[in-house]
Amino acid sequence: PIRTAHKDENPESTKEHSTLTHNDETPKKLNNLNKNLVVLYDKYVIPKGKIKDYRTQWSGITRDTLFGDDSNRDIPIVSFGECQKEVSQIFSSTFHGGKTVIVVGHALSNDFDALEIKHPNAQIRDTATYHPFMLHGRGRRRMLPRKLSALASDELGIDIQQQSHQRSYIENGK
C-alpha cells in the first residue's frame, strides 16, 4: 500500500498488501505485509486448475520454481486451498488477539476475488478506489483508478515496477 494514503484509526491493526490475479491456470506468488512492512505471508500458490501458462516474463515463476529441486527454494509452495485458509486466518481478528484487521492495498477486489474470500468493506482501505487518488473520467461523476506505479510516483516520488517486466510484490506492498 501507499503508506501515506490512510491514517489508521487503530494503530495495532494489520495493514496488508497482496497481489494475485484471478486465473486458475497461472501459478501465483502471494505476499502480505503488516503495518511495519514486515512480511507476514510470502508463498508460491499452485492454482486449482492445470497450469497452462507460467507468465514467467511477468511473474518470474517457471516450472522449475514450483516442481524443480526444492533444496534451493527459499519460498514455500502451497496449494490454493491452503493459501486461502492461511490468508483468511491472517485476516481474522482472532489471529491478532481480537484486534480489528484493516486490509490496505491497491485494487484489492481483484485479490479477494482470486482468493475467493471476503473481508468487511468497513475494514478495507483501497488506494484504487480512494477518491482523492482517482482520476476524473468522462462525465462529471465518473472516477477512474490510477495505476499503482503512477500513485507511487505522484504521491511519494518513488518509482516502482520499473526493473524489467517482473514485478516485485514486496516492493509494491511497501
Secondary structure, DSSP 8 states (H G I E B T S, - for coil): --TTS---SSTTS--------S-TTS-EEEEEE-TT--EEEEEEEE-SS------HHHH---HHHHHS-GGG--S-EEEHHHHHHHHHHHHSGGGGTT----EEESSHHHHHHHHT----GGGEEETTT-GGGSEE-SSSS-EE---HHHHIIIII----S-SSS---HHHHH-
